[in-house]
């Protein structure tokens, strides 16, 4: 199933926290804390999506993951909505292709992500 299929819901949530669209939507390069935040947001959204698809989490748990991702993106990632969206899509494409590898990698990072960005 496509990783990008459920993006519209997350985008709507991000839109409520992001800066307004600007005419200048030049590509932005994220590094440091912002890049970490983007990666953590991707882990929260996609790993909870995969686990929900496997019946290991509820729909509500998946939505909670999307809300955490939105909170992280809103607080820690700068730029326009379009820049954030493009960077988030790029991060999703870099996630492990296999569900098992994604879950394994997510489990290694989600604790740190929670402490760093949600604590």
Secondary structure, DSSP 8 states (H G I E B T S, - for coil): --TTTTHHHHHHHHHHHSB---S--------HHHHHHHHHHHIIIIIHHHHHHTTSS-HHHHHHHHHHHHHHHHHH--SBHHHHHHHHHHHHHTS-SSHHHHHHHHHHHHHHHIIIII-
